Amino acid sequence: MTVTSHPIPDLDRVSAIIAEVAKTAIMPYFRTLRAQDIREKTGPTDLVTAADEEAERMLTPLLAALVPGSVVVGEEAVSTDPRVLDRIHGADPVWIIDPVDGTINFAAGKPAFAVIVAYVAGGRTLAGWIHDPVSGRTAQGAVGQGAWLDGRRVRFGEPVPLPRMVGALSTRFCSEERRDRLEDRAPGLGGIAYLSSAAQEYLRMLEGSSHFSLYHRLMPWDHAAGVLLLAEAGGWSATDDGTPYSPAVMSGTLINARDRESWNSLKEYLLG
């Protein structure tokens, strides 16, 4: 299927590649990491493991080969050379890879991590995948093709009121004033389930056990795929000033909700 001048790759084929790489390059390290397999990038909460690096090395040529002329933006490649991120603004279609989202959980032996891949062209996310190697769950979707979780199409239901909304609310990477407000307002919601993995939080929204998520650090490998999947399920995502999300948006507070009415309610209640 083509919605722009760029073809959308076969979703199942990409899912199969991601699952195989996760099986080969990630799961052998799960709960078997040695000290030399883990290192800090910018600090103790920003880690990279041998699994992150090996998975990105494997995914990069496999995905690029699916679309001639496409390029890759991987989280670990950007960590090594920030100029790689500029590829998002180029004319070539781009694969955006987070080889292990939730690395801090992975390094601690906790099963809250996943692989995220997005396919972007012209600054627009055209397709996205989230794969949980532990449970085997896979979410995939493309513009105009819907969002699918383990072969079941996802369509969000009716809005729920704020006191019943459960979601992920992070206070990392925001101002002290905003943190205080969020901590003050959070008890008025149905519950907070922050998993330290955007991938897992998007999966929870897609499976129906969560209603929203809120983030202040907008790296494209964390959110491009998830926002596309939510949109295809009927959801609404934008930054706090109303700017629609795109992979090029890397500042502001991102609010994800299951519908626009809920987004408006959350924005007003949480941020004013």
N, C-alpha and C positions, 0 to 999 in steps of 0.2 A: 504493500500500500504506500502511496505517496501523497503527502499533504502539502509539501513544498517541492522545490526542485531537488530535494534530497530524499532518496528512498528510505523507508523505515526498515531496519533489519528484521528478520524473522524472530519473533519474540521467544519462541520455544528453543530455537537454536542457541540464542544468547543465554537463556536460562540454563541449558545443558552445559555450556562452556563454563559458566560461573560455578555450577554445582561440582563439576569435575575438578576445577582448580581448587575449590574449597576443600574437597575431599583429599586432594593430593598435597596441597601446600599449606593448608591451615590446620586441619584437624589433627595431623600427626604431632603438632606442637601443643595442642590443647592439654593443659595440665601436665605437660612434660618439659616446659621451658626451663632452660638453664640460665644462670645469672648472665652469661655472656650472650644470651639470645634476646636480652631486653636492654634498652638504653633510653635515656631521657633525651627529648629534643629541646624543649624550652624550659622544662621543669618537671617535678615529680608527678604531675597530673597530665603530662603530655608525653606519652611513651610511644616507642616504635619497637616492634618485635621482629624476629626473623620471619615469622609468618606473614606479617604485613608486607615485608620487602619481597619475599619469595612469591606471594600471591600476585602482587602488582607486576613483578617481572614476567610472570606467566600470562596474565590477562592482557598486558599491553600489546604484544604482537598478535595474539589470537583475535582480539576484538578489532584491531586496526585492519586485519586482513579481510574482515567481513564487508567493509565499505572502502573501496579504493579511494585513496586521497584523504581518508580520515586521519585525524591526529588524536593523541591521548593526553589527558590531564589527570595524572594520578596524585593523590595526596602526598605520597612519599617523594615523588619526583619534584613536586613543588617545594617540599621541605628542603631538598637539596639545592634546587635552583628556582627561586621565586618567579623568574621570567617565564617559566613553563605555563603559569596561570594566564598569561597574555593570550594564549591560544584560544581561549574562550571567545575573544573579540574578533578572531580572524574569520575568513570566508569559508574555511574548510569545516566539514562536520567534525564534531568532537565527542570522544568518549571520556566521560568523567568517572573516575574510579576511586572509591574508598575501599581498599582491600580488606580491612578489618575495622569496621565502625564499632566503637566500644572497646578499644584496645586496653584501656585500664581494667575493664572487667575480664577480658581475655587473659591478661597477664596475671590476674588474681585467681584464675581458674573458675570464674563465674560464667555461666552460659548465656549471658546477655550481650551478644555481639552478632554482627552480620556483615555480609558483603553488599555494597551498594554500587550500582552502575547506572549512569544516565547517558542518553544519546542526545546531543544538542546540535542544532544547526541554526544559523542566523540569530543567535542569542535566545533561541526558544528551545525548551526541552520537548523533544518529540517522543521519547520512550524512556522507561525506567524499570529497574529491577532491584528487588531486595531479597536476598537469600540468607536464611538462617541455617548454617551448617549443622547445628546440633539437632534441631527439630525436623529439619528438612523442608520447612515451609518456604515457599517462594511466592512473592508478589511480583506481578509484571503488568505492564500496560503501555499503551501508546495513544497519542492524540487521535480521537475519533474511534478508537477500538475498545475503550473501556478499561477498567482496572480489574485484575483477576488475582485471587488468592487461592493457591492450590487448585486451580481449575474451576473455581467458583467465581462468577462475576460479582463484584462488590457494588452495591448501591446503598447509600446511606438512607436511613429512615427519617421519621419526623424529628424535629428539634426537641431537645429536652431542656427544662428550665435550669438556670444557673445552679441552684442548690443540689441538683442531681448530676451535674457535669463532673466527670472524672477525667483527669488529664495530666500531662507532663508540664511542669512549670519550673523552669530553671532560673535561679537568681545569679548564676555565674555570668561574668562579662557584662554586667550592667552597672549603672551608677548606684551609689549608696542610697540616694533618694528613691530611685525606682525599686531597689531591693526592699527597702522598708515598706513601701506601699504594697508590693506584691505579698510580702510576708503578712501584712495586716489583713489583706483581702482574701488570701488563700483559704482560711477556715470557712468562709461562706460558700465555698464550692463543695461538690460531692466527694472530692478526694484528690490527692496528688500522688501520682505514680511516676516519679522521675527515675529513669533507669540508667542514666549515664550512657545512653546509646540512642541517637536519633533514629537509627534504623529500627530498633525494637519498638520505639515509641510510635513510629509510623505504622508498623505492623499491628500494634494494638488498636490504633484507630481503624485500620482496614478490617480487622476481625470483629470490631464492634465493642470491645471492652474499654475503649477510651474515646473521649469526645473532643479533645482539643490538645494542642501542644503550643508552647511558647518558648522562643529562643532569642538570644541576643548576639550570638556569634554565627554569622551566616556564610559559612564556607560552602561552595557549590557541591562538593562531594558529600556533604551531610544532608542536603535538602533538595537538590534538583530532582532526583528520582521520586522522593516521597511526595513532594508537592504535586508533581504530575499525576501520580497515582490517586491522591486525594481528589484532585480536580476531576479526574475521570469517573470517580465514584460519586460525584456531586458536591464535593467539599469546596471550601473557599479559603484562600491563603493570601495574605498581604502583610506588608509591614505596618507599623503603628500609624504611619501618616497616610495610609491607604494605597501606597504604591504596590501594584501587583508584583508578585514574586517572579524573578527570572534568575538564571544562574549568574548574571552580572551584578545582581543586587547583593552587596556584601556588608551593608550597614543598616542599622535600625533594629527594631524588635519584630520578629516574625511571629505572627499569630496564625495558627492553622485551626480550622473548625470544620464541622461536618456540613455547614451551610452558611450562607451569608448572614442570616438573621442571628445565628449563634455567634458568628464573628463579631458583629456589631455589639451584641450584649457583652461579650467577653472584653472587648476593647474598652467599652465604657466603664465596666465594673472594675477591671484590673488596672487600667492605665489612665482612666479619666479623659 
